Amino acid sequence: MKLYRIKGEFASEELAELAAGRIRRNIKNIRSIRIRKLGKAVPSMSGHEYFTMLPANLRMENYATDVLVSEMSDSLPEHWYRKTAELTVICDMEKAREVSAVMQALGAMQIHPV
């Protein structure tokens, strides 16, 4: 019986966990499932400035703008912290197509056998 290793990259760790759970529940002869975070380092934003331009209509024909400047804190928006994840599944060769189909259905960006 030949084993097959399939890797897929997901946009978030939650999607990789969802795919791993669905594979574990629905497909038999799965030897191993592993999720690895692929996130990038997020730099500190303290000390940087944030600019906002505000348009203001003083009269119907004139427009003026104002610029607000504020210093950024260390609290970043959630989407800056989101990380991609890689799901690796080791299964029997007969189940490789089913595993790939589940990964693709749940949004795997790159699926390749190793």
N, C-alpha and C positions, 0 to 999 in steps of 0.2 A: 504494500500500500504506500503510494507516494504522497508526501506532504507538500503543501503549497503555502507560501507566505505572501500575503497581500497587504499592501500599505495604501492608505488613503489620507489625504489632508483635508481637514474640516475647518470652517471659518471660526468655530468656537469649540471650547471644550465640552459644552453642553450637547452640541450636535454629535460629537464623537461618542459621548456616553450614551446618547439615545441610540445610535447605530450599534454600539457594542451590546446594549441590552436586547435590542431586537434580534441581533444575530444569535446571541446566547439562548434566547427563548425559542426561536423558530427554526434553527438549523442544527442538525445533529452532527456529531463527529468533529466538533471544534476542539482543537488541542490547546490553543492559547489565544488570549485577547489582551492587548496592551495598549494603553493610551499614554502618549507623551506630549507634554506642552511644548509648543514651539514659539512662545511669546518673545517679543523683543523688549529690551530695556526701555523704560520710560524716563526721560530726563526730568529733573526737578524744574519746576516752573517759577519758583520763588526768585525774585529779583528781576523778572521780565515785566514789561509793560503791555497792557492790553488797550487797544485803541478802538473806539466806536465813533462812527460819524453819524450825526443826527441831522436830517434835513428839517428845515423850518420854513414855512410859508409865511413871510411877513405881510405881504400883500398878494393879491391874485397874480401879479405879473413878476414879482421878485421872489427868488429863492435864496436862502442863506444856509450855510451848514455850520455845525459846531462839532468840535472834536472833544470827546471825553477820554481822558487818560486815567487808567487805574492800574495799580500794581497787582500782578497775579499772585495768588496764594498757592500752596502745595496741593489744594484740593482740585483734582482734575476731573473732567467729565468722564463718565463711566466708559464710553466707547474708546477712550485712549488706553484703558487698561485691558481691553478685550484681547485675547490671545488665540492664535490658531492652535490646533492640536492634530497630532498624527495618530491614526488608529492602525495597529498592526494585528492581523488575524492569521493564525496558523491553522490550517484545516486540511482535510483529505482533498485530493485532487478533484474528486467528483462533486464536491460542494463549493469549489472555487467560484463558479459562475453565479451561484446563488448569493454568496457573500459579496461579490462585486456588485450585484444588482441591488442589494440592500444598501450598501455604501453609497452607490450612485443615487438611489432614490432619496436618501437623506442629505444630499448636498455635498458629497465628497468632491473636492476640486481636482485632485489628481489621484488616480487609482493606478497602481502598477504592481505587477507581481515581482517578487524578488527571488 
